């Protein structure tokens, strides 16, 4: 299965719009908002749990910690918020 650059970019835009809508929704619990903020801060921060100069494992923590924080944050969000936010993010078209 080969994905074009446009399809990957569209998927990324959809996911970012979805997470942004979840973060801004008034019914999203504060703990979910804090975890989403923490995931973004950890991804952009130069400070890591395991330093990046350690081969393989240093970069592997970024690939585990950030998605784990996002999954945990979305897991805490009520179902009606998830439905509302998915409809907002579904408007991307691939041309």
Phi, psi and omega per residue, in radians:
X1 nan 2.088 -3.116
X2 -1.913 2.206 3.108
X3 -1.813 2.411 3.093
X4 -1.433 2.875 3.131
X5 -1.063 -0.661 -3.136
X6 -1.140 -0.681 3.125
X7 -1.158 -0.722 3.107
X8 -1.146 -0.745 3.126
X9 -1.114 -0.703 3.123
X10 -1.147 -0.734 3.106
X11 -1.095 -0.742 3.120
X12 -1.109 -0.745 3.099
X13 -1.084 -0.722 3.115
X14 -1.073 -0.800 -3.130
X15 -1.134 -0.739 3.123
X16 -1.141 -0.697 3.084
X17 -1.131 -0.660 3.112
X18 -1.109 -0.871 -3.129
X19 -1.139 -0.612 3.089
X20 -1.166 -0.713 3.112
X21 -1.147 -0.695 3.094
X22 -1.097 -0.766 -3.121
X23 -1.102 -0.665 -3.077
X24 -1.505 -0.211 -3.109
X25 -1.149 2.362 -3.090
X26 -1.178 -0.384 -3.117
X27 -1.602 0.044 3.103
X28 -1.290 2.259 3.132
X29 -1.082 2.602 -3.108
X30 -1.102 -0.542 3.139
X31 -1.158 -0.664 3.081
X32 -1.141 -0.723 3.099
X33 -1.096 -0.710 3.134
X34 -1.147 -0.704 3.131
X35 -1.185 -0.675 3.077
X36 -1.130 -0.724 3.097
X37 -1.102 -0.729 3.134
X38 -1.120 -0.661 3.104
X39 -1.104 -0.767 3.113
X40 -1.154 -0.764 -3.139
X41 -1.095 -0.718 3.139
X42 -1.171 -0.683 3.140
X43 -1.143 -0.616 -3.099
X44 -1.597 -0.264 -3.060
X45 -1.338 2.481 3.056
X46 -1.354 -0.187 -3.139
X47 -1.556 2.246 -3.136
X48 -2.164 2.768 3.042
X49 -1.136 -0.810 3.080
X50 -2.000 2.151 -3.098
X51 -1.015 2.540 -3.085
X52 -1.231 -0.303 -3.123
X53 -1.297 -0.192 3.041
X54 -1.390 2.124 -3.056
X55 -1.017 2.451 3.070
X56 1.110 -1.028 -3.066
X57 -1.142 -0.580 -3.139
X58 -1.079 -0.663 3.113
X59 -1.545 -0.379 -3.123
X60 -1.161 -0.553 3.138
X61 -1.116 -0.590 3.080
X62 -1.135 -0.612 -3.131
X63 -1.355 -0.200 3.135
X64 -1.854 -0.809 -3.020
X65 -1.179 -0.847 -3.074
X66 -1.106 -0.885 3.093
X67 -1.095 -0.598 3.119
X68 -1.130 -0.706 3.094
X69 -1.133 -0.700 3.137
X70 -1.165 -0.775 3.131
X71 -1.089 -0.743 3.125
X72 -1.120 -0.712 3.129
X73 -1.131 -0.795 -3.124
X74 -1.200 -0.561 3.116
X75 -1.069 -0.543 -3.114
X76 -1.464 -0.186 -3.080
X77 -1.391 2.371 3.109
X78 -1.088 2.689 -3.074
X79 -1.080 -0.645 -3.116
X80 -1.174 -0.523 3.073
X81 -1.225 -0.708 3.109
X82 -1.048 -0.808 3.133
X83 -1.078 -0.787 -3.132
X84 -1.069 -0.745 -3.057
X85 -1.313 -0.545 3.095
X86 -1.152 -0.628 3.122
X87 -1.181 -0.552 3.095
X88 -1.186 -0.699 -3.044
X89 -1.460 -0.099 -3.045
X90 -1.488 0.199 -2.999
X91 -1.691 0.233 -3.141
X92 -1.519 2.355 3.108
X93 -2.038 2.495 3.068
X94 -1.712 2.191 -3.139
X95 -2.036 nan nan
